[in-house]
């Protein structure tokens, strides 16, 4: 009985095979893998879908736990129960099922959703330190719009992940004058709720120059780029990103535009939030969808 419970917790299909139903176990294994892929693909839609997905998977596990325990009881009533034979089959199928699940998880992580933690306050107030995000991966250039929050590899060290808001797309003209952002010569307001922390403006620095980085990005080399930046045109398949907390953010003003190859995900919603200063959960933030713009 204990073996049945453990196998069900690991993978319900292996417990079915353990009870002598090889064909049924293999069919259930493939069906469960398809259900898992479908659930994970839908998780990024909303926090409500996330909860439904978790409850659905828990219900399936409970159902198979009951079925497998009852099956084990019936099997052991026979004079020569299958559970005392066929271990090579069980081990072989178990390895095969787990290999399929492992491959399925790779597909899930590559093309559906991933989870990320917000480490700093550069995106306040939209995102706070301690927010945990669900983000869609497998993002293409056409999937990203102005206002989207993206996760990308930091151009200076691709092992690091940064999270900023897209303010301009490939082909857009961008400049900053006294903290005011202009996209294609039009004033662009701060994101909803965002404010400037510093009333002081860094001086204009026209002595700098644009330098092409190793990743093909344009970097304005000057100490005055935070509040004043001369006009540049964003290359195609690249994005100009800024933190909502403009006066406390390292972003495209520092490392240039972000190439699509660096983008690893597009933030969708907050599924958990922890306030480390108060040592408490921010209940009101759980389930918050990250709207565009």
DAKA-V964575 format. One record per residue. RES is the residue in one letter. PHI is phi in radians with two decimals (NA if undefined). OMEGA is omega in whole degrees, 0 to 359 (999 if undefined). Layout:
res->RES phi->PHI omega->OMEGA
res->RES phi->PHI omega->OMEGA
This chain:
res->X phi->NA omega->180
res->X phi->-1.09 omega->178
res->X phi->-1.08 omega->179
res->X phi->-1.06 omega->181
res->X phi->-1.12 omega->181
res->X phi->-1.14 omega->179
res->X phi->-1.12 omega->179
res->X phi->-1.14 omega->179
res->X phi->-1.14 omega->179
res->X phi->-1.29 omega->178
res->X phi->-2.84 omega->184
res->X phi->-0.94 omega->183
res->X phi->-1.14 omega->181
res->X phi->-1.18 omega->177
res->X phi->-1.19 omega->177
res->X phi->-1.13 omega->177
res->X phi->-1.13 omega->179
res->X phi->-1.03 omega->180
res->X phi->-1.53 omega->172
res->X phi->1.68 omega->182
res->X phi->-1.93 omega->185
res->X phi->-1.09 omega->183
res->X phi->-1.08 omega->180
res->X phi->-1.08 omega->180
res->X phi->-1.10 omega->180
res->X phi->-1.15 omega->179
res->X phi->-1.09 omega->179
res->X phi->-1.07 omega->180
res->X phi->-1.05 omega->179
res->X phi->-1.19 omega->180
res->X phi->-1.11 omega->180
res->X phi->-1.11 omega->179
res->X phi->-1.13 omega->179
res->X phi->-1.15 omega->178
res->X phi->-1.10 omega->180
res->X phi->-1.09 omega->178
res->X phi->-1.08 omega->181
res->X phi->-1.14 omega->180
res->X phi->-1.08 omega->180
res->X phi->-1.12 omega->179
res->X phi->-1.17 omega->182
res->X phi->-1.61 omega->186
res->X phi->-1.06 omega->185
res->X phi->-1.33 omega->183
res->X phi->-1.20 omega->180
res->X phi->-2.85 omega->178
res->X phi->-1.16 omega->178
res->X phi->-1.08 omega->177
res->X phi->-1.13 omega->177
res->X phi->-1.03 omega->180
res->X phi->-1.11 omega->179
res->X phi->-1.08 omega->180
res->X phi->-1.09 omega->179
res->X phi->-1.12 omega->179
res->X phi->-1.13 omega->180
res->X phi->-1.13 omega->179
res->X phi->-1.13 omega->178
res->X phi->-1.13 omega->179
res->X phi->-1.13 omega->178
res->X phi->-1.09 omega->180
res->X phi->-1.07 omega->180
res->X phi->-1.12 omega->180
res->X phi->-1.04 omega->182
res->X phi->-1.22 omega->177
res->X phi->-1.09 omega->180
res->X phi->-1.13 omega->182
res->X phi->-1.08 omega->183
res->X phi->-1.22 omega->178
res->X phi->-1.13 omega->179
res->X phi->-1.11 omega->179
res->X phi->-1.13 omega->179
res->X phi->-1.10 omega->179
res->X phi->-1.08 omega->180
res->X phi->-1.17 omega->181
res->X phi->-1.08 omega->183
res->X phi->-1.27 omega->175
res->X phi->-1.40 omega->179
res->X phi->-1.37 omega->180
res->X phi->-1.06 omega->180
res->X phi->-2.18 omega->183
res->X phi->-1.14 omega->180
res->X phi->-1.11 omega->185
res->X phi->-1.10 omega->178
res->X phi->-1.70 omega->179
res->X phi->-2.37 omega->172
res->X phi->1.27 omega->182
res->X phi->-1.14 omega->179
res->X phi->-1.13 omega->176
res->X phi->-1.08 omega->182
res->X phi->-1.07 omega->181
res->X phi->-1.11 omega->181
res->X phi->-1.10 omega->180
res->X phi->-1.16 omega->179
res->X phi->-1.03 omega->179
res->X phi->-1.11 omega->180
res->X phi->-1.11 omega->180
res->X phi->-1.11 omega->180
res->X phi->-1.17 omega->175
res->X phi->-1.14 omega->178
res->X phi->-1.09 omega->179
res->X phi->-1.11 omega->179
res->X phi->-1.11 omega->178
res->X phi->-1.13 omega->178
res->X phi->-1.12 omega->178
res->X phi->-1.13 omega->177
res->X phi->-1.09 omega->178
res->X phi->-1.09 omega->180
res->X phi->-1.05 omega->183
res->X phi->-1.17 omega->184
res->X phi->-1.38 omega->190
res->X phi->-2.11 omega->181
res->X phi->-2.09 omega->185
res->X phi->-2.30 omega->173
res->X phi->-2.43 omega->179
res->X phi->-1.92 omega->181
res->X phi->-2.41 omega->176
res->X phi->-1.93 omega->178
res->X phi->-1.48 omega->185
res->X phi->-1.59 omega->187
res->X phi->-2.25 omega->181
res->X phi->-1.73 omega->183
res->X phi->-1.20 omega->180
res->X phi->-1.95 omega->177
res->X phi->-1.13 omega->4
res->X phi->-1.62 omega->182
res->X phi->-1.07 omega->179
res->X phi->-2.27 omega->181
res->X phi->-1.97 omega->174
res->X phi->-0.99 omega->182
res->X phi->1.76 omega->173
res->X phi->-1.27 omega->176
res->X phi->-1.98 omega->188
res->X phi->-1.96 omega->163
res->X phi->-1.74 omega->182
res->X phi->-2.32 omega->176
res->X phi->-1.31 omega->180
res->X phi->-1.91 omega->184
res->X phi->1.12 omega->186
res->X phi->-1.46 omega->175
res->X phi->-1.86 omega->180
res->X phi->-0.97 omega->183
res->X phi->-1.20 omega->180
res->X phi->-1.40 omega->188
res->X phi->-1.74 omega->180
res->X phi->-2.09 omega->173
res->X phi->-1.05 omega->181
res->X phi->1.74 omega->178
res->X phi->-1.20 omega->174
res->X phi->-1.76 omega->184
res->X phi->-2.06 omega->173
res->X phi->-1.85 omega->184
res->X phi->-2.54 omega->177
res->X phi->-1.34 omega->179
res->X phi->-1.11 omega->184
res->X phi->-0.97 omega->181
res->X phi->-1.39 omega->181
res->X phi->-2.74 omega->188
res->X phi->-1.19 omega->176
res->X phi->-1.34 omega->178
res->X phi->-1.64 omega->178
res->X phi->-1.97 omega->176
res->X phi->-1.96 omega->181
res->X phi->-2.35 omega->182
res->X phi->-2.50 omega->179
res->X phi->-1.71 omega->177
res->X phi->-1.33 omega->178
res->X phi->-1.95 omega->180
res->X phi->-2.59 omega->182
res->X phi->-1.89 omega->178
res->X phi->-0.99 omega->182
res->X phi->1.70 omega->179
res->X phi->-1.31 omega->172
res->X phi->-1.67 omega->184
res->X phi->-2.24 omega->170
res->X phi->-2.64 omega->178
res->X phi->-2.27 omega->178
res->X phi->-2.25 omega->180
res->X phi->0.84 omega->178
res->X phi->1.33 omega->182
res->X phi->-1.50 omega->180
res->X phi->-1.54 omega->177
res->X phi->-2.09 omega->175
res->X phi->-2.03 omega->183
res->X phi->0.93 omega->177
res->X phi->1.21 omega->177
res->X phi->-1.94 omega->178
res->X phi->-1.11 omega->179
res->X phi->-2.07 omega->183
res->X phi->-1.22 omega->175
res->X phi->-1.13 omega->175
res->X phi->-1.00 omega->183
res->X phi->-0.96 omega->177
res->X phi->1.53 omega->182
res->X phi->-1.36 omega->177
res->X phi->-2.35 omega->177
res->X phi->-1.63 omega->184
res->X phi->-1.47 omega->186
res->X phi->-2.27 omega->179
res->X phi->-1.38 omega->179
res->X phi->-1.27 omega->178
res->X phi->-1.84 omega->172
res->X phi->-1.10 omega->183
res->X phi->-1.20 omega->173
res->X phi->-1.12 omega->178
res->X phi->-2.33 omega->180
res->X phi->-1.54 omega->179
res->X phi->-1.43 omega->180
res->X phi->-1.33 omega->178
res->X phi->-2.68 omega->178
res->X phi->-1.41 omega->181
res->X phi->-2.13 omega->179
res->X phi->-1.40 omega->180
res->X phi->-1.42 omega->181
res->X phi->-1.10 omega->181
res->X phi->-1.58 omega->181
res->X phi->1.46 omega->181
res->X phi->-1.54 omega->178
res->X phi->-1.74 omega->182
res->X phi->-2.09 omega->179
res->X phi->-1.54 omega->184
res->X phi->-1.49 omega->177
res->X phi->-2.86 omega->179
res->X phi->-1.42 omega->185
res->X phi->-1.84 omega->187
res->X phi->-1.42 omega->184
res->X phi->-1.14 omega->186
res->X phi->-1.87 omega->180
res->X phi->-2.47 omega->181
res->X phi->-2.48 omega->180
res->X phi->-1.17 omega->185
res->X phi->-1.15 omega->173
res->X phi->-2.49 omega->177
res->X phi->-1.81 omega->182
res->X phi->-1.28 omega->178
res->X phi->-1.07 omega->178
res->X phi->-1.09 omega->182
res->X phi->1.12 omega->174
res->X phi->-2.28 omega->185
res->X phi->-2.39 omega->174
res->X phi->-1.66 omega->186
res->X phi->-2.09 omega->178
res->X phi->-2.37 omega->171
res->X phi->-1.42 omega->178
res->X phi->-1.10 omega->176
res->X phi->-1.51 omega->195
res->X phi->-0.98 omega->184
res->X phi->-1.45 omega->179
res->X phi->-2.40 omega->183
res->X phi->-2.57 omega->170
res->X phi->-1.71 omega->187
res->X phi->-2.58 omega->185
res->X phi->-1.12 omega->174
res->X phi->-1.18 omega->181
res->X phi->-1.80 omega->186
res->X phi->-1.99 omega->176
res->X phi->1.50 omega->182
res->X phi->-1.27 omega->185
res->X phi->-1.83 omega->179
res->X phi->-1.35 omega->181
res->X phi->-1.00 omega->180
res->X phi->-1.15 omega->180
res->X phi->-1.51 omega->185
res->X phi->-1.34 omega->181
res->X phi->-1.93 omega->179
res->X phi->-3.10 omega->176
res->X phi->-2.12 omega->185
res->X phi->-1.10 omega->182
res->X phi->-2.02 omega->180
res->X phi->-2.76 omega->179
res->X phi->-1.59 omega->180
res->X phi->-1.79 omega->176
res->X phi->-2.86 omega->179
res->X phi->-2.62 omega->183
res->X phi->-2.18 omega->177
res->X phi->-1.59 omega->184
res->X phi->-1.22 omega->179
res->X phi->-1.26 omega->181
res->X phi->-1.62 omega->183
res->X phi->0.91 omega->182
res->X phi->-2.61 omega->178
res->X phi->-1.46 omega->174
res->X phi->-1.55 omega->185
res->X phi->-1.05 omega->185
res->X phi->-1.16 omega->183
res->X phi->-1.56 omega->183
res->X phi->-1.18 omega->181
res->X phi->1.61 omega->181
res->X phi->-1.16 omega->178
res->X phi->-1.50 omega->182
res->X phi->-1.57 omega->184
res->X phi->-1.25 omega->176
res->X phi->-1.29 omega->177
res->X phi->1.46 omega->999
